[in-house]
Amino acid sequence: MEKLYFEIPSIERKNEAIEYINEHYEYKSDINGSGGLHRYLDNYEGWLDKLEKDYTMTPSEERVPARTYFLVRESDHRIVGMINIRTALNERLSKFGGHIGYGIRPTERGKGYNKVNLYLGLKVCDEYGIETVFMDADLDNPASWKTMEALGGVRVKEYYNEDEKCMVVDYNIDVKNALEKYKEIYEPYVSNGKVK
């Protein structure tokens, strides 16, 4: 597998970021972990401003602070995925959504990239002092929940979500335990061994 790293979104990535989102539309794929980029295709600069506010936001029942990263492949510097990490949870996110939303572009799926994406995301959570990461996924999206399980995710609940009209599975991940236990597996695929 290729080496990967996190990159903070910047104006230099405007065209590539928009192309990343458009690929999801082309493949009729759900968009996850993009920090709302799909709503800013005509205002990328506005999205960057939103991300800056997200980083420093005071948690409330409406919004919580979050970090959004591009997952970039070292060999060609292509954006292969994205992740949105909520560094605090409100009541709603404590029940649905959790700490992390993530995704890999349709043409790059099935290569194990999202496991490295989550591994890097857990490193960020550790830096923020988050001990247990809560995540969820649709039951009919095994690629997502199997990624959680690959990083030590423990299924804590399975239920029907009335709002989304689908079965949902909830997972908890012990951050320090996961980073220690799976370091040998995923660290070799981290560019320079650290989050950029």
Secondary structure, DSSP 8 states (H G I E B T S, - for coil): ---EEEE---GGGHHHHHHHHHHHHHTT----SSTTGGG-TT-HHHHHHHHHHHHH----SS---EEEEEEEETTT--EEEEEEEESS--HHHHHTTBSEEEEE-GGGTTSSHHHHHHHHHHHHHHHTT--EEEEEEETT-HHHHHHHHHTT-EEEEEEEETTTTEEEEEEEEEHHHHHHHTHHHHGGGBGGGS--
